[in-house]
Amino acid sequence: MHRDAQRKVYDLMAPKLYHTCKRYLKSEEEIEEVIADAFFTIFTKLDQLKESKAFEAWARKIAVNICLLTLKRKVNFNIYIEDMARSAEPSEMHDTGLEEEDLLNLLTYLPEGCRTVFNLFAIEGFSHKEIAVMLNISEGTSKSQLNASRSKLKELVNNVYYQNEKNSHGKSR
């Protein structure tokens, strides 16, 4: 692949892969490293792509897999949710309504195990069986992490979003 063609692919895909990686990783350094590794893999294994229409999904899958490898090195996905320290609460959100970006921002406040399972299940569409294999955990642990992430997200939405909404409405009365 020629350098200018690689540059065009990079310019098109880097923001999309960044957004995907941001759902899994908090550290900008880790995200940048994963994106670099992903593009190395994309460019060196491009001949393995069977259908050019599937390029974006294929590239995203590569980035997700590298994110998972990064997380597996530092996260014990088998930790029981009750044993984890509570995450910090977000300080503020937009008062204009809960948008997709707001919800994705709230994901950053979940413990890494919960956030990873939520992303894989709710956003990427993997089954609990597939997630269990990917993360080397039981299906029950995957389900437990998903339930914990949903509960925590609901709590965050209620505490941050609806509390802000109630406070802004309460002031006008």
PyMOL CGO cylinders between C-alpha atoms (Angstrom):
from pymol import cmd
from pymol.cgo import CYLINDER

trace = [
    CYLINDER, 0.00, 0.00, 0.00, 1.38, 3.42, -0.94, 0.3, 1, 1, 1, 1, 1, 1,
    CYLINDER, 1.38, 3.42, -0.94, 2.17, 5.96, 1.76, 0.3, 1, 1, 1, 1, 1, 1,
    CYLINDER, 2.17, 5.96, 1.76, -0.38, 8.54, 0.54, 0.3, 1, 1, 1, 1, 1, 1,
    CYLINDER, -0.38, 8.54, 0.54, -3.10, 5.87, 0.45, 0.3, 1, 1, 1, 1, 1, 1,
    CYLINDER, -3.10, 5.87, 0.45, -2.13, 4.83, 3.99, 0.3, 1, 1, 1, 1, 1, 1,
    CYLINDER, -2.13, 4.83, 3.99, -2.33, 8.48, 5.07, 0.3, 1, 1, 1, 1, 1, 1,
    CYLINDER, -2.33, 8.48, 5.07, -5.85, 8.80, 3.62, 0.3, 1, 1, 1, 1, 1, 1,
    CYLINDER, -5.85, 8.80, 3.62, -6.97, 5.63, 5.40, 0.3, 1, 1, 1, 1, 1, 1,
    CYLINDER, -6.97, 5.63, 5.40, -5.40, 6.88, 8.63, 0.3, 1, 1, 1, 1, 1, 1,
    CYLINDER, -5.40, 6.88, 8.63, -7.03, 10.32, 8.33, 0.3, 1, 1, 1, 1, 1, 1,
    CYLINDER, -7.03, 10.32, 8.33, -10.43, 8.73, 7.70, 0.3, 1, 1, 1, 1, 1, 1,
    CYLINDER, -10.43, 8.73, 7.70, -10.25, 5.98, 10.32, 0.3, 1, 1, 1, 1, 1, 1,
    CYLINDER, -10.25, 5.98, 10.32, -8.19, 7.45, 13.19, 0.3, 1, 1, 1, 1, 1, 1,
    CYLINDER, -8.19, 7.45, 13.19, -11.05, 9.54, 14.66, 0.3, 1, 1, 1, 1, 1, 1,
    CYLINDER, -11.05, 9.54, 14.66, -13.42, 6.56, 14.47, 0.3, 1, 1, 1, 1, 1, 1,
    CYLINDER, -13.42, 6.56, 14.47, -10.92, 4.20, 16.09, 0.3, 1, 1, 1, 1, 1, 1,
    CYLINDER, -10.92, 4.20, 16.09, -10.12, 6.82, 18.73, 0.3, 1, 1, 1, 1, 1, 1,
    CYLINDER, -10.12, 6.82, 18.73, -13.81, 7.02, 19.63, 0.3, 1, 1, 1, 1, 1, 1,
    CYLINDER, -13.81, 7.02, 19.63, -14.01, 3.22, 19.86, 0.3, 1, 1, 1, 1, 1, 1,
    CYLINDER, -14.01, 3.22, 19.86, -10.86, 2.98, 22.02, 0.3, 1, 1, 1, 1, 1, 1,
    CYLINDER, -10.86, 2.98, 22.02, -12.05, 5.80, 24.28, 0.3, 1, 1, 1, 1, 1, 1,
    CYLINDER, -12.05, 5.80, 24.28, -14.98, 3.61, 25.33, 0.3, 1, 1, 1, 1, 1, 1,
    CYLINDER, -14.98, 3.61, 25.33, -12.55, 1.01, 26.66, 0.3, 1, 1, 1, 1, 1, 1,
    CYLINDER, -12.55, 1.01, 26.66, -9.51, 2.95, 27.86, 0.3, 1, 1, 1, 1, 1, 1,
    CYLINDER, -9.51, 2.95, 27.86, -9.15, 6.10, 29.94, 0.3, 1, 1, 1, 1, 1, 1,
    CYLINDER, -9.15, 6.10, 29.94, -5.48, 6.92, 29.36, 0.3, 1, 1, 1, 1, 1, 1,
    CYLINDER, -5.48, 6.92, 29.36, -4.71, 9.00, 26.27, 0.3, 1, 1, 1, 1, 1, 1,
    CYLINDER, -4.71, 9.00, 26.27, -1.31, 7.30, 26.08, 0.3, 1, 1, 1, 1, 1, 1,
    CYLINDER, -1.31, 7.30, 26.08, -2.90, 3.85, 26.00, 0.3, 1, 1, 1, 1, 1, 1,
    CYLINDER, -2.90, 3.85, 26.00, -5.41, 4.98, 23.37, 0.3, 1, 1, 1, 1, 1, 1,
    CYLINDER, -5.41, 4.98, 23.37, -2.66, 6.39, 21.15, 0.3, 1, 1, 1, 1, 1, 1,
    CYLINDER, -2.66, 6.39, 21.15, -0.63, 3.20, 21.56, 0.3, 1, 1, 1, 1, 1, 1,
    CYLINDER, -0.63, 3.20, 21.56, -3.62, 1.02, 20.68, 0.3, 1, 1, 1, 1, 1, 1,
    CYLINDER, -3.62, 1.02, 20.68, -4.40, 3.12, 17.61, 0.3, 1, 1, 1, 1, 1, 1,
    CYLINDER, -4.40, 3.12, 17.61, -0.78, 2.85, 16.44, 0.3, 1, 1, 1, 1, 1, 1,
    CYLINDER, -0.78, 2.85, 16.44, -0.83, -0.93, 16.98, 0.3, 1, 1, 1, 1, 1, 1,
    CYLINDER, -0.83, -0.93, 16.98, -4.20, -1.17, 15.23, 0.3, 1, 1, 1, 1, 1, 1,
    CYLINDER, -4.20, -1.17, 15.23, -2.96, 0.67, 12.15, 0.3, 1, 1, 1, 1, 1, 1,
    CYLINDER, -2.96, 0.67, 12.15, 0.16, -1.49, 12.06, 0.3, 1, 1, 1, 1, 1, 1,
    CYLINDER, 0.16, -1.49, 12.06, -2.07, -4.57, 12.07, 0.3, 1, 1, 1, 1, 1, 1,
    CYLINDER, -2.07, -4.57, 12.07, -4.49, -3.07, 9.53, 0.3, 1, 1, 1, 1, 1, 1,
    CYLINDER, -4.49, -3.07, 9.53, -1.74, -2.19, 7.08, 0.3, 1, 1, 1, 1, 1, 1,
    CYLINDER, -1.74, -2.19, 7.08, 0.21, -5.45, 7.49, 0.3, 1, 1, 1, 1, 1, 1,
    CYLINDER, 0.21, -5.45, 7.49, -2.84, -7.75, 7.32, 0.3, 1, 1, 1, 1, 1, 1,
    CYLINDER, -2.84, -7.75, 7.32, -4.91, -5.91, 4.75, 0.3, 1, 1, 1, 1, 1, 1,
    CYLINDER, -4.91, -5.91, 4.75, -4.56, -8.89, 2.42, 0.3, 1, 1, 1, 1, 1, 1,
    CYLINDER, -4.56, -8.89, 2.42, -6.62, -10.93, 4.94, 0.3, 1, 1, 1, 1, 1, 1,
    CYLINDER, -6.62, -10.93, 4.94, -9.68, -8.68, 4.46, 0.3, 1, 1, 1, 1, 1, 1,
    CYLINDER, -9.68, -8.68, 4.46, -12.04, -10.62, 2.23, 0.3, 1, 1, 1, 1, 1, 1,
    CYLINDER, -12.04, -10.62, 2.23, -14.70, -7.96, 1.56, 0.3, 1, 1, 1, 1, 1, 1,
    CYLINDER, -14.70, -7.96, 1.56, -13.66, -4.31, 1.12, 0.3, 1, 1, 1, 1, 1, 1,
    CYLINDER, -13.66, -4.31, 1.12, -17.13, -3.16, 2.22, 0.3, 1, 1, 1, 1, 1, 1,
    CYLINDER, -17.13, -3.16, 2.22, -16.38, -4.62, 5.65, 0.3, 1, 1, 1, 1, 1, 1,
    CYLINDER, -16.38, -4.62, 5.65, -13.18, -2.60, 6.09, 0.3, 1, 1, 1, 1, 1, 1,
    CYLINDER, -13.18, -2.60, 6.09, -14.47, -0.22, 8.76, 0.3, 1, 1, 1, 1, 1, 1,
    CYLINDER, -14.47, -0.22, 8.76, -15.98, -3.00, 10.89, 0.3, 1, 1, 1, 1, 1, 1,
    CYLINDER, -15.98, -3.00, 10.89, -12.82, -5.09, 10.45, 0.3, 1, 1, 1, 1, 1, 1,
    CYLINDER, -12.82, -5.09, 10.45, -10.60, -2.17, 11.51, 0.3, 1, 1, 1, 1, 1, 1,
    CYLINDER, -10.60, -2.17, 11.51, -12.83, -1.48, 14.53, 0.3, 1, 1, 1, 1, 1, 1,
    CYLINDER, -12.83, -1.48, 14.53, -12.67, -5.13, 15.54, 0.3, 1, 1, 1, 1, 1, 1,
    CYLINDER, -12.67, -5.13, 15.54, -8.87, -5.00, 15.41, 0.3, 1, 1, 1, 1, 1, 1,
    CYLINDER, -8.87, -5.00, 15.41, -8.87, -1.90, 17.65, 0.3, 1, 1, 1, 1, 1, 1,
    CYLINDER, -8.87, -1.90, 17.65, -11.31, -3.52, 20.11, 0.3, 1, 1, 1, 1, 1, 1,
    CYLINDER, -11.31, -3.52, 20.11, -9.18, -6.66, 20.30, 0.3, 1, 1, 1, 1, 1, 1,
    CYLINDER, -9.18, -6.66, 20.30, -6.05, -4.63, 21.02, 0.3, 1, 1, 1, 1, 1, 1,
    CYLINDER, -6.05, -4.63, 21.02, -7.96, -2.65, 23.68, 0.3, 1, 1, 1, 1, 1, 1,
    CYLINDER, -7.96, -2.65, 23.68, -8.95, -5.96, 25.28, 0.3, 1, 1, 1, 1, 1, 1,
    CYLINDER, -8.95, -5.96, 25.28, -5.37, -7.20, 25.26, 0.3, 1, 1, 1, 1, 1, 1,
    CYLINDER, -5.37, -7.20, 25.26, -4.32, -3.95, 26.94, 0.3, 1, 1, 1, 1, 1, 1,
    CYLINDER, -4.32, -3.95, 26.94, -7.04, -4.28, 29.57, 0.3, 1, 1, 1, 1, 1, 1,
    CYLINDER, -7.04, -4.28, 29.57, -6.36, -7.98, 30.23, 0.3, 1, 1, 1, 1, 1, 1,
    CYLINDER, -6.36, -7.98, 30.23, -2.80, -7.07, 31.25, 0.3, 1, 1, 1, 1, 1, 1,
    CYLINDER, -2.80, -7.07, 31.25, -4.04, -4.85, 34.07, 0.3, 1, 1, 1, 1, 1, 1,
    CYLINDER, -4.04, -4.85, 34.07, -7.67, -5.70, 34.94, 0.3, 1, 1, 1, 1, 1, 1,
    CYLINDER, -7.67, -5.70, 34.94, -8.97, -8.70, 36.84, 0.3, 1, 1, 1, 1, 1, 1,
    CYLINDER, -8.97, -8.70, 36.84, -12.41, -9.15, 35.30, 0.3, 1, 1, 1, 1, 1, 1,
    CYLINDER, -12.41, -9.15, 35.30, -13.32, -11.72, 37.96, 0.3, 1, 1, 1, 1, 1, 1,
    CYLINDER, -13.32, -11.72, 37.96, -13.34, -9.20, 40.82, 0.3, 1, 1, 1, 1, 1, 1,
    CYLINDER, -13.34, -9.20, 40.82, -16.75, -9.10, 42.42, 0.3, 1, 1, 1, 1, 1, 1,
    CYLINDER, -16.75, -9.10, 42.42, -18.48, -5.80, 41.89, 0.3, 1, 1, 1, 1, 1, 1,
    CYLINDER, -18.48, -5.80, 41.89, -19.19, -5.33, 45.61, 0.3, 1, 1, 1, 1, 1, 1,
    CYLINDER, -19.19, -5.33, 45.61, -15.44, -5.46, 46.31, 0.3, 1, 1, 1, 1, 1, 1,
    CYLINDER, -15.44, -5.46, 46.31, -14.65, -2.56, 44.02, 0.3, 1, 1, 1, 1, 1, 1,
    CYLINDER, -14.65, -2.56, 44.02, -14.33, 0.95, 45.33, 0.3, 1, 1, 1, 1, 1, 1,
    CYLINDER, -14.33, 0.95, 45.33, -17.04, 3.33, 44.17, 0.3, 1, 1, 1, 1, 1, 1,
    CYLINDER, -17.04, 3.33, 44.17, -16.09, 5.39, 41.17, 0.3, 1, 1, 1, 1, 1, 1,
    CYLINDER, -16.09, 5.39, 41.17, -15.90, 9.13, 41.35, 0.3, 1, 1, 1, 1, 1, 1,
    CYLINDER, -15.90, 9.13, 41.35, -19.11, 10.91, 40.41, 0.3, 1, 1, 1, 1, 1, 1,
    CYLINDER, -19.11, 10.91, 40.41, -19.05, 13.13, 37.34, 0.3, 1, 1, 1, 1, 1, 1,
    CYLINDER, -19.05, 13.13, 37.34, -19.14, 16.79, 38.29, 0.3, 1, 1, 1, 1, 1, 1,
    CYLINDER, -19.14, 16.79, 38.29, -21.46, 18.11, 35.60, 0.3, 1, 1, 1, 1, 1, 1,
    CYLINDER, -21.46, 18.11, 35.60, -23.34, 17.33, 32.43, 0.3, 1, 1, 1, 1, 1, 1,
    CYLINDER, -23.34, 17.33, 32.43, -25.23, 19.34, 29.87, 0.3, 1, 1, 1, 1, 1, 1,
    CYLINDER, -25.23, 19.34, 29.87, -28.69, 20.51, 30.95, 0.3, 1, 1, 1, 1, 1, 1,
    CYLINDER, -28.69, 20.51, 30.95, -29.98, 20.31, 27.37, 0.3, 1, 1, 1, 1, 1, 1,
    CYLINDER, -29.98, 20.31, 27.37, -30.91, 16.61, 27.47, 0.3, 1, 1, 1, 1, 1, 1,
    CYLINDER, -30.91, 16.61, 27.47, -29.23, 13.26, 27.71, 0.3, 1, 1, 1, 1, 1, 1,
    CYLINDER, -29.23, 13.26, 27.71, -27.40, 12.68, 24.44, 0.3, 1, 1, 1, 1, 1, 1,
    CYLINDER, -27.40, 12.68, 24.44, -25.44, 9.65, 23.23, 0.3, 1, 1, 1, 1, 1, 1,
    CYLINDER, -25.44, 9.65, 23.23, -22.22, 11.52, 23.96, 0.3, 1, 1, 1, 1, 1, 1,
    CYLINDER, -22.22, 11.52, 23.96, -23.36, 12.13, 27.55, 0.3, 1, 1, 1, 1, 1, 1,
    CYLINDER, -23.36, 12.13, 27.55, -24.04, 8.44, 28.03, 0.3, 1, 1, 1, 1, 1, 1,
    CYLINDER, -24.04, 8.44, 28.03, -20.67, 7.50, 26.55, 0.3, 1, 1, 1, 1, 1, 1,
    CYLINDER, -20.67, 7.50, 26.55, -19.07, 10.03, 28.90, 0.3, 1, 1, 1, 1, 1, 1,
    CYLINDER, -19.07, 10.03, 28.90, -20.78, 8.35, 31.85, 0.3, 1, 1, 1, 1, 1, 1,
    CYLINDER, -20.78, 8.35, 31.85, -19.20, 5.05, 30.81, 0.3, 1, 1, 1, 1, 1, 1,
    CYLINDER, -19.20, 5.05, 30.81, -15.83, 6.48, 31.85, 0.3, 1, 1, 1, 1, 1, 1,
    CYLINDER, -15.83, 6.48, 31.85, -17.03, 6.48, 35.47, 0.3, 1, 1, 1, 1, 1, 1,
    CYLINDER, -17.03, 6.48, 35.47, -17.64, 2.73, 35.49, 0.3, 1, 1, 1, 1, 1, 1,
    CYLINDER, -17.64, 2.73, 35.49, -15.00, 0.34, 36.80, 0.3, 1, 1, 1, 1, 1, 1,
    CYLINDER, -15.00, 0.34, 36.80, -12.94, -1.04, 33.91, 0.3, 1, 1, 1, 1, 1, 1,
    CYLINDER, -12.94, -1.04, 33.91, -14.43, -4.54, 34.08, 0.3, 1, 1, 1, 1, 1, 1,
    CYLINDER, -14.43, -4.54, 34.08, -18.00, -3.25, 33.99, 0.3, 1, 1, 1, 1, 1, 1,
    CYLINDER, -18.00, -3.25, 33.99, -17.22, -0.75, 31.24, 0.3, 1, 1, 1, 1, 1, 1,
    CYLINDER, -17.22, -0.75, 31.24, -15.52, -3.41, 29.10, 0.3, 1, 1, 1, 1, 1, 1,
    CYLINDER, -15.52, -3.41, 29.10, -18.36, -5.93, 29.40, 0.3, 1, 1, 1, 1, 1, 1,
    CYLINDER, -18.36, -5.93, 29.40, -20.97, -3.20, 28.79, 0.3, 1, 1, 1, 1, 1, 1,
    CYLINDER, -20.97, -3.20, 28.79, -19.14, -2.08, 25.63, 0.3, 1, 1, 1, 1, 1, 1,
    CYLINDER, -19.14, -2.08, 25.63, -18.75, -5.62, 24.33, 0.3, 1, 1, 1, 1, 1, 1,
    CYLINDER, -18.75, -5.62, 24.33, -22.37, -6.58, 25.03, 0.3, 1, 1, 1, 1, 1, 1,
    CYLINDER, -22.37, -6.58, 25.03, -24.43, -3.42, 24.53, 0.3, 1, 1, 1, 1, 1, 1,
    CYLINDER, -24.43, -3.42, 24.53, -22.39, -1.61, 21.90, 0.3, 1, 1, 1, 1, 1, 1,
    CYLINDER, -22.39, -1.61, 21.90, -20.39, -4.25, 20.02, 0.3, 1, 1, 1, 1, 1, 1,
    CYLINDER, -20.39, -4.25, 20.02, -23.17, -6.86, 20.20, 0.3, 1, 1, 1, 1, 1, 1,
    CYLINDER, -23.17, -6.86, 20.20, -21.23, -9.85, 21.56, 0.3, 1, 1, 1, 1, 1, 1,
    CYLINDER, -21.23, -9.85, 21.56, -23.01, -12.56, 23.54, 0.3, 1, 1, 1, 1, 1, 1,
    CYLINDER, -23.01, -12.56, 23.54, -22.08, -13.38, 27.13, 0.3, 1, 1, 1, 1, 1, 1,
    CYLINDER, -22.08, -13.38, 27.13, -20.57, -16.63, 25.89, 0.3, 1, 1, 1, 1, 1, 1,
    CYLINDER, -20.57, -16.63, 25.89, -18.33, -14.73, 23.44, 0.3, 1, 1, 1, 1, 1, 1,
    CYLINDER, -18.33, -14.73, 23.44, -17.37, -12.18, 26.09, 0.3, 1, 1, 1, 1, 1, 1,
    CYLINDER, -17.37, -12.18, 26.09, -16.50, -14.97, 28.53, 0.3, 1, 1, 1, 1, 1, 1,
    CYLINDER, -16.50, -14.97, 28.53, -14.11, -16.48, 25.98, 0.3, 1, 1, 1, 1, 1, 1,
    CYLINDER, -14.11, -16.48, 25.98, -12.58, -13.11, 25.07, 0.3, 1, 1, 1, 1, 1, 1,
    CYLINDER, -12.58, -13.11, 25.07, -11.93, -12.09, 28.68, 0.3, 1, 1, 1, 1, 1, 1,
    CYLINDER, -11.93, -12.09, 28.68, -11.30, -15.57, 30.08, 0.3, 1, 1, 1, 1, 1, 1,
    CYLINDER, -11.30, -15.57, 30.08, -14.16, -15.28, 32.58, 0.3, 1, 1, 1, 1, 1, 1,
    CYLINDER, -14.16, -15.28, 32.58, -17.38, -17.22, 33.18, 0.3, 1, 1, 1, 1, 1, 1,
    CYLINDER, -17.38, -17.22, 33.18, -20.64, -16.30, 31.48, 0.3, 1, 1, 1, 1, 1, 1,
    CYLINDER, -20.64, -16.30, 31.48, -22.02, -15.59, 34.95, 0.3, 1, 1, 1, 1, 1, 1,
    CYLINDER, -22.02, -15.59, 34.95, -19.26, -13.07, 35.61, 0.3, 1, 1, 1, 1, 1, 1,
    CYLINDER, -19.26, -13.07, 35.61, -20.01, -11.41, 32.27, 0.3, 1, 1, 1, 1, 1, 1,
    CYLINDER, -20.01, -11.41, 32.27, -23.71, -11.17, 33.20, 0.3, 1, 1, 1, 1, 1, 1,
    CYLINDER, -23.71, -11.17, 33.20, -22.84, -9.89, 36.67, 0.3, 1, 1, 1, 1, 1, 1,
    CYLINDER, -22.84, -9.89, 36.67, -20.53, -7.21, 35.26, 0.3, 1, 1, 1, 1, 1, 1,
    CYLINDER, -20.53, -7.21, 35.26, -23.23, -6.16, 32.77, 0.3, 1, 1, 1, 1, 1, 1,
    CYLINDER, -23.23, -6.16, 32.77, -25.88, -5.92, 35.48, 0.3, 1, 1, 1, 1, 1, 1,
    CYLINDER, -25.88, -5.92, 35.48, -23.52, -3.92, 37.67, 0.3, 1, 1, 1, 1, 1, 1,
    CYLINDER, -23.52, -3.92, 37.67, -22.71, -1.57, 34.80, 0.3, 1, 1, 1, 1, 1, 1,
    CYLINDER, -22.71, -1.57, 34.80, -26.41, -1.03, 34.03, 0.3, 1, 1, 1, 1, 1, 1,
    CYLINDER, -26.41, -1.03, 34.03, -27.17, -0.33, 37.70, 0.3, 1, 1, 1, 1, 1, 1,
    CYLINDER, -27.17, -0.33, 37.70, -24.26, 2.10, 37.99, 0.3, 1, 1, 1, 1, 1, 1,
    CYLINDER, -24.26, 2.10, 37.99, -25.23, 3.86, 34.73, 0.3, 1, 1, 1, 1, 1, 1,
    CYLINDER, -25.23, 3.86, 34.73, -28.83, 4.16, 35.91, 0.3, 1, 1, 1, 1, 1, 1,
    CYLINDER, -28.83, 4.16, 35.91, -27.60, 5.60, 39.22, 0.3, 1, 1, 1, 1, 1, 1,
    CYLINDER, -27.60, 5.60, 39.22, -25.32, 8.06, 37.41, 0.3, 1, 1, 1, 1, 1, 1,
    CYLINDER, -25.32, 8.06, 37.41, -28.08, 9.16, 35.04, 0.3, 1, 1, 1, 1, 1, 1,
    CYLINDER, -28.08, 9.16, 35.04, -30.52, 9.61, 37.93, 0.3, 1, 1, 1, 1, 1, 1,
    CYLINDER, -30.52, 9.61, 37.93, -28.03, 11.41, 40.19, 0.3, 1, 1, 1, 1, 1, 1,
    CYLINDER, -28.03, 11.41, 40.19, -26.43, 13.60, 37.57, 0.3, 1, 1, 1, 1, 1, 1,
    CYLINDER, -26.43, 13.60, 37.57, -28.89, 14.14, 34.76, 0.3, 1, 1, 1, 1, 1, 1,
    CYLINDER, -28.89, 14.14, 34.76, -32.26, 14.05, 36.48, 0.3, 1, 1, 1, 1, 1, 1,
    CYLINDER, -32.26, 14.05, 36.48, -30.90, 15.84, 39.55, 0.3, 1, 1, 1, 1, 1, 1,
    CYLINDER, -30.90, 15.84, 39.55, -29.66, 18.67, 37.29, 0.3, 1, 1, 1, 1, 1, 1,
    CYLINDER, -29.66, 18.67, 37.29, -33.01, 18.69, 35.50, 0.3, 1, 1, 1, 1, 1, 1,
    CYLINDER, -33.01, 18.69, 35.50, -34.94, 18.78, 38.79, 0.3, 1, 1, 1, 1, 1, 1,
    CYLINDER, -34.94, 18.78, 38.79, -32.72, 21.58, 40.12, 0.3, 1, 1, 1, 1, 1, 1,
    CYLINDER, -32.72, 21.58, 40.12, -33.13, 23.68, 36.98, 0.3, 1, 1, 1, 1, 1, 1,
    CYLINDER, -33.13, 23.68, 36.98, -36.94, 23.18, 37.05, 0.3, 1, 1, 1, 1, 1, 1,
    CYLINDER, -36.94, 23.18, 37.05, -37.16, 23.79, 40.78, 0.3, 1, 1, 1, 1, 1, 1,
    CYLINDER, -37.16, 23.79, 40.78, -35.49, 27.20, 40.43, 0.3, 1, 1, 1, 1, 1, 1,
    CYLINDER, -35.49, 27.20, 40.43, -38.09, 28.46, 37.97, 0.3, 1, 1, 1, 1, 1, 1,
    CYLINDER, -38.09, 28.46, 37.97, -41.06, 27.78, 40.26, 0.3, 1, 1, 1, 1, 1, 1,
]
cmd.load_cgo(trace, "trace")
